[in-house]
Every structure is written in C-alpha cells, then in structure tokens.
Amino acid sequence: MIPTDNTRILRVACADATGIIHRVTGVLAEFGLNVIEQEEFVDGETRRFFLRTGFTGDAVNETIEAAVRKAVDDEESFVSVRDRSPRKIAILVTKEAHCIGDLLVRDFSGELNAEIVCVLGNHETLREFVEKFGLPFVHVPSQGLSREEHDAAVLEALAPFAPEILVFAKYMRIIGQGFIDHYENRIINIHHSFLPAFIGARPYHQAYQRGVKIIGATAHIVTGDLDAGPIIAQDIVSVRHSHGVEDMIQSGRNVEKIVLARGLRLLLDDRVFVHGNRTVIFD
C-alpha cells in the first residue's frame, strides 16, 4: 500500500545492547514524536540490532538522526530518517520487455511509491514502448566500448536525473565495482533462480533437458559478486511434465516480474537492511 500520511521512517542498525529499544524510542519521545509502527530484530550470530520505526510529529530529520546515533553509542551504527515521499528511480533495460512492462503498468496504476525519472537501455529495442508511457528513454550503446568506458557513459547519462535507486529490469550487462560503489546497496537486479546450475545462455533449455520441476526468480542487491548479492525476494512456480521450453520461459517471465516488483516495493518502503551478504527485511 502506498503511504498517504505524513509518517516518517527511522531505521537503525547497531550493536545490540541492554535497553537499546528504550534508548532509541526515548529519543523520539523527547522530541514529542509519536511511534505508530515498529519492528526490531537481533541477529544471534553477530549481535547486531535492527530497528524500523514509523513515527509522526515535528522534528528535523538530521536532528533526530544525530540524537539517535548518540543514544546507541556505536561508531559503526547506521541511522536514517526519511519521509515516505516517492523516491526517484531509473530502470535499466536491454531487450526483454516483461519486467519493464510490468513496472510501467504498476507505476501508471499508482502502485509504486516512486518517480521513474528515466529508462536507460544499451539497445534501442524498448524505446517506442517506454515512450508510450511518457517517460524519457536514454540510449547508451555498448558496442566498441570496454566495460569501464560503458559504465562511465551510463553514470554520466544518469547523473542529470539524480536517481536514488537503480532497477535492473533484465539489463544484460556486467557492471564494474566502480559503478556499484556509486550506487552502493541501491541497485536491485532480477534473474532466474537456476543459478549456480544452468549458467550461461539458454538456461531454460538446459533446465528442460534436466526435467526440472520448479522455476524460480531472485531479486537481489547488486554487488561485485555476479548474481550473488544479498537476496531481497524470491518465488517459485511448479513445472509439469507437459510443459515445453516455451511454457517454461513464459512461466519464468511471469515469476520474474512479480518478484522484481515485490523486491522493489520493499526497497522503496525502507524495509530492507543489508547485513553482510544477507538481508534483514521487515515486511
């Protein structure tokens, strides 16, 4: 559900300690703020504490953040306060239309708490489709460029739009660490869940030959480890013996677009904490 109120979200990740919830909520009380929703979690192995709190009231975000940091007394703490206004996102594509199509329809219907500032592609294939929704399409070809050169060109093209989050909607390019660092923990990708089996081209054909019985999709944060970043959302559908390769491909596309939309909405609503190569998700 897209927020329609003036709720703000406080997120905290820090070392666990006795009374930590009391200390954090005490700060909010001192500012006269009203807590209306709250979830917390402690990772048993690392003893890290995670908190997501929705609150209302008047106080400057930066002032709240500074006070909470002081209260948790942890040099490695993460503290963020953000209102629930739409976040700027850019969607990166190659040639496949199912994921971008689903996101554009959801955006048109008002389902995403986001402002799509542009769609960027390394091919022109989807320009006409994207422009039907009144969105700018930016073409940054990769032919004749090294990975580093193309990464730099994409970053330059995105800069005027100032997106907060990048969505790889079947963007079939491997990006370098420099690009990832520019949007650290703010790039979401989608792919089939056959990995690490059936790598490379024609994964559904490979899966068909092996007689797989489920097809899945994974939405994850992009890191330097190819297709192995912290997982945000996953789902599966069953495969029958009567399904041919094309049936499996269509089923895969269906689950990919649903999982990508789910993962993106979790990010947009500040429900995802990256914790090493895992995630803590308050959903």
C-alpha positions in Angstrom: 0.0 0.0 0.0 1.4 3.4 -1.0 1.6 5.7 2.1 -0.8 8.6 2.1 0.0 10.0 5.6 2.9 12.0 7.0 4.6 9.1 8.6 8.4 9.1 8.6 10.6 6.0 8.9 13.6 5.7 11.3 16.0 2.8 10.6 18.7 1.8 12.9 21.4 -0.9 12.7 23.9 -1.1 15.5 25.4 -3.3 18.1 22.9 -4.9 20.4 22.8 -3.8 24.0 20.6 -3.9 27.0 17.9 -1.1 26.8 18.6 -0.3 23.2 14.9 -0.1 22.2 14.3 2.2 25.3 17.1 4.5 24.3 16.0 4.9 20.7 12.3 5.3 21.4 13.3 7.6 24.3 14.9 10.0 21.8 11.6 10.1 19.8 9.7 10.7 23.0 12.0 13.6 23.9 11.2 15.2 20.5 7.5 14.8 21.1 7.2 12.2 18.3 4.5 9.5 18.2 5.5 5.9 17.3 2.8 4.3 15.2 4.6 1.1 14.0 7.8 -0.7 15.0 9.7 -3.9 14.2 13.0 -5.0 15.6 15.4 -7.9 15.2 18.7 -9.1 16.7 21.0 -11.3 14.7 22.1 -14.1 17.1 25.4 -14.7 15.4 26.7 -11.1 15.0 24.7 -9.5 17.8 23.6 -6.7 15.5 20.4 -4.9 16.3 18.0 -3.8 13.5 15.0 -1.4 14.0 12.4 0.1 11.7 10.1 2.6 13.3 7.3 4.6 11.8 6.5 7.9 13.6 4.7 11.2 13.2 5.4 14.6 14.6 7.6 17.7 14.0 11.4 17.5 14.2 14.2 17.9 11.7 15.4 14.6 10.3 19.1 15.3 10.7 18.5 16.3 14.3 16.7 13.1 15.1 19.5 11.1 13.3 22.2 12.8 15.4 20.4 12.2 18.6 19.8 8.5 17.9 23.4 8.0 16.9 24.5 9.4 20.3 21.9 7.3 22.1 23.0 4.0 20.5 26.7 4.8 21.2 28.1 2.7 18.4 30.7 4.0 15.9 29.6 1.5 13.3 25.9 2.3 13.6 23.6 3.1 10.6 20.9 5.6 11.3 18.5 7.0 8.8 15.3 9.1 8.9 13.3 9.5 5.7 9.8 10.7 4.9 7.7 8.4 2.7 7.6 10.6 -0.4 8.2 8.9 -3.8 11.8 8.0 -4.4 13.5 8.7 -7.8 14.3 5.5 -9.7 15.9 4.8 -13.0 15.2 1.5 -14.8 17.9 -0.1 -16.9 16.9 -2.5 -19.7 18.3 -4.4 -22.7 15.7 -6.0 -25.0 13.3 -8.0 -22.9 10.0 -6.2 -22.1 8.2 -8.3 -19.5 9.8 -6.8 -16.3 9.9 -3.2 -17.5 6.4 -3.6 -18.9 5.1 -4.8 -15.5 6.8 -1.9 -13.6 5.5 0.7 -16.0 1.9 -0.6 -15.7 2.2 -0.7 -11.9 3.6 2.9 -11.9 0.8 4.0 -14.3 -1.8 2.5 -11.9 -0.2 4.2 -8.9 1.1 1.0 -7.2 4.7 2.2 -6.9 5.7 4.8 -4.4 8.3 6.0 -6.8 9.0 8.6 -9.5 10.5 6.9 -12.6 12.9 9.6 -13.8 14.1 7.7 -16.9 14.6 4.3 -18.6 18.1 3.6 -19.9 18.9 0.9 -22.4 22.0 -0.4 -24.1 19.8 -1.1 -27.1 17.0 0.9 -28.8 14.6 -2.0 -28.7 12.3 -0.8 -26.0 12.3 3.0 -26.8 9.0 3.1 -28.5 7.3 1.0 -25.8 8.7 3.2 -22.9 7.9 6.5 -24.6 4.2 5.4 -24.8 4.2 5.9 -21.1 5.6 9.5 -21.5 8.9 8.6 -20.0 12.4 9.6 -21.3 14.4 6.8 -22.9 18.1 7.2 -22.8 20.2 5.0 -25.2 23.8 4.3 -24.2 25.2 1.8 -26.6 27.9 -0.5 -25.5 29.4 -1.5 -28.9 33.1 -0.8 -29.2 33.4 0.3 -25.5 35.2 -1.5 -22.7 33.2 -2.3 -19.6 34.8 0.6 -17.8 34.0 3.0 -20.6 30.4 1.9 -20.9 30.0 2.1 -17.1 31.3 5.7 -17.2 28.9 6.6 -20.0 25.9 5.2 -18.2 26.8 7.0 -15.0 27.2 10.3 -16.9 23.8 9.7 -18.6 22.1 9.0 -15.3 23.6 12.0 -13.5 21.2 14.7 -14.6 18.2 12.5 -13.5 19.7 12.0 -9.9 18.1 8.6 -9.3 18.2 7.2 -5.7 17.7 3.6 -6.8 18.5 1.7 -10.0 16.4 -1.2 -11.2 18.0 -3.7 -13.5 14.9 -5.0 -15.4 16.7 -7.7 -17.4 19.6 -5.4 -18.0 22.1 -7.8 -19.6 25.3 -6.1 -18.8 28.0 -7.0 -16.2 29.0 -3.8 -14.4 32.2 -3.0 -12.6 32.9 -2.3 -9.0 33.3 1.4 -9.6 29.7 1.6 -10.9 28.4 -0.4 -8.0 30.2 1.8 -5.4 28.4 4.8 -6.9 25.0 3.3 -6.0 26.1 1.0 -3.1 23.2 -1.1 -1.9 20.8 0.9 -4.2 20.8 -1.4 -7.3 18.2 -4.2 -7.5 18.5 -7.0 -10.1 16.3 -9.9 -11.2 17.2 -13.2 -12.7 16.1 -16.8 -12.8 16.9 -18.9 -9.8 18.5 -21.8 -11.6 21.9 -20.4 -10.6 24.5 -21.8 -9.9 23.2 -24.6 -12.1 22.4 -23.9 -15.8 24.7 -20.9 -16.2 25.2 -19.1 -19.4 23.0 -19.0 -22.5 19.6 -20.7 -22.8 19.1 -21.6 -19.1 15.5 -22.7 -19.7 16.6 -25.1 -22.5 19.1 -26.6 -20.1 16.5 -26.9 -17.3 14.1 -28.5 -19.7 16.7 -31.2 -20.6 17.2 -31.9 -16.9 13.5 -32.2 -16.2 13.3 -29.5 -13.5 10.0 -29.4 -11.5 10.2 -25.8 -10.3 11.1 -22.4 -11.8 12.0 -19.5 -9.6 13.2 -15.9 -9.7 15.5 -14.0 -7.3 15.6 -10.2 -6.7 18.8 -9.1 -5.0 21.1 -6.2 -4.3 23.8 -5.9 -6.9 27.4 -6.4 -5.6 30.7 -7.2 -7.2 29.9 -10.9 -6.9 27.9 -11.6 -10.1 24.3 -12.5 -9.4 25.2 -13.4 -5.8 24.3 -10.3 -3.9 22.0 -10.1 -0.8 18.6 -11.6 -1.6 15.5 -9.4 -1.2 12.8 -11.6 -2.6 12.3 -15.0 -4.2 9.4 -17.1 -5.5 8.7 -20.3 -7.5 6.2 -21.9 -9.8 5.7 -25.6 -10.5 6.6 -27.2 -13.8 4.6 -30.1 -15.2 5.9 -32.9 -17.4 3.7 -31.5 -20.2 5.5 -28.1 -20.2 7.7 -27.5 -23.1 10.6 -25.0 -23.3 8.4 -22.1 -24.3 6.0 -22.8 -21.5 8.9 -22.8 -19.0 10.2 -19.5 -20.4 6.8 -17.9 -20.1 6.4 -19.2 -16.5 9.9 -17.8 -15.7 9.0 -14.4 -17.1 5.8 -14.3 -15.0 7.6 -15.1 -11.8 10.5 -12.7 -12.6 8.3 -9.7 -13.0 6.3 -10.4 -9.8 9.4 -10.9 -7.7 11.1 -7.8 -9.1 8.1 -5.7 -8.3 7.9 -7.2 -4.8 11.6 -6.6 -4.1 11.4 -3.0 -5.4 8.5 -2.1 -3.2 10.4 -3.4 -0.2 13.3 -1.1 -1.0 11.1 1.8 -1.7 9.4 1.4 1.7 12.7 1.3 3.6 12.1 -2.3 4.7 15.5 -3.8 3.6 18.7 -3.8 5.6 21.8 -5.2 4.0 23.7 -7.3 6.6 26.9 -8.7 5.1 25.7 -10.9 2.2 22.3 -11.3 3.7 19.3 -9.1 4.3 17.0 -8.3 7.2 13.6 -7.5 5.8 10.7 -6.1 7.8 7.7 -7.0 5.6 
